[in-house]
Amino acid sequence: MSEKEKMIRGEVYNAADPKLVLERAKANRICARYNKKALNEINMRSRRMRKLLHTEGNFWIKPPFYCDYGYNIYLGKNVLINYDCVFLDVCPIKIGEHTLIGPGTHIYTAMHALNAKEREQDVEFGKPVTIGRNVWIGGHCTILPGITIGDNTIIGAGSVVTKNMPANVIAAGNPCRIIRENK
C-alpha cells in the first residue's frame, strides 16, 4: 500500500514520502495563485479550486485559504468558507450542503504520535472530520481530528471542538460544550 493510501485511510504513514511532498507543493501553488487573485474574479477562482477539491455544486471560498492536499476536501452545494481558513486534510474533510464556515477557522485531520521517539520518525496519521448540512461554524473555531458535527448545529465563535457534536444543537466554548437545542 502506498503512503498516500495509508494517509487517506488514517493509518500511520511517512509524511516525507516524495509523492506526498510533491502533492502538497501542488496544493500550495494552487492556493497561492487563488489567494492572489482579486475578489471580483469569482469564476476564475471557482475553476482553480475545482481542480483542487471535490464539490457537488456552487461554493464560495474567500481568500486566503490554505490546505495540505485539497483532494481530501469534499464540499456539498452552497458551502461558504470565509476568509483565512486552514484545512489540514491528510484524511477526508466532508462538509454538507448549505454550511457556513466562519473566518479564521481551522479544521485538522492530521495527528502526531504522543511518544517523542515516535515523532522523531517523521510519521503521522489522521482522523477524518465530517460536518453535516446547514451547519454554522463561527469565526476562529478549531475543529480537531476525528470530529463529527451533526446537521443544523451552530458552533459559537472561538470554540475548540474536541468531541463530536450532535445534530440540532448550539454549542460553544473551549472545550466546546452544548448550550441548548437548536429547534
Secondary structure, DSSP 8 states (H G I E B T S, - for coil): --HHHHHHHT--EETT-HHHHHHHHHHHHHHHHHHHS-TT-HHHHHHHHHTTSEESS-EEE-S-EEES-STTEEE-TTEEE-SSEEEE-SS-EEE-TT-EE-TT-EEE-EE--SSHHHHTTTEEEE--EEE-TT-EE-TT-EE-TT-EE-TT-EE-TT-EE-S-B-SSEEEETTTTEEEEE--
